Amino acid sequence: TMAKEAPFSEDEIAQLKLKLSKNHQTDKDWQAIGDLFQGKFLYTMQPKDRFLMEQFCFQGVLHAKGNLIVFTNPKDCVEYGKQHPVALSGGYLEMGLIPFQTVKNIADDHKISALIDVKTGLNEKYLTYDGKNQSFHVFIIQNL
């Protein structure tokens, strides 16, 4: 039977972090990362206000600088949300779950990237799914 879509477990997040912490990811690592995302829900934020939703979301997914913004865990999602322009200007953001497959389809269709677990600190590693090449990559924030 097909497993139901579910958020990442603590164990899966730990596995993902371990793969990302390596200086160099092997083909096997990328395969494992891709497998981890199968059938998963990701967290994203949506402004409650419809007008702001249109401004800051793309097909229901938070986006910034042309990238989709999604998270494997609620904690990082909330932290990111607190520093979002909507929140800083007194607006409300609601957290929602979206299947990775939906995020992937949007990224693929529009040739854009999804930033996964992006943090606001310098030298933080994060994962991106690149819809142009339909592949995962690791990035490090070097300047904000």
WOCORZI-V580540 format. One record per run of one state. SS is the DSSP state (h for helix, s for strand, l for the rest). FROM is the first residue (numbers start at 1). LEN is the number of residues. Records with the same first field share a line. If there is no record, write none. Layout:
SS = FROM-LEN  FROM-LEN
This chain:
l = 1-5  7-3  22-5  38-2  48-2  59-2  65-2  72-2  83-2  89-4  111-2  117-8  131-4  141-4
s = 6-1  40-8  57-2  61-4  67-5  93-7  113-4  125-6  135-6
h = 10-12  27-11  50-7  74-9  85-4  100-11
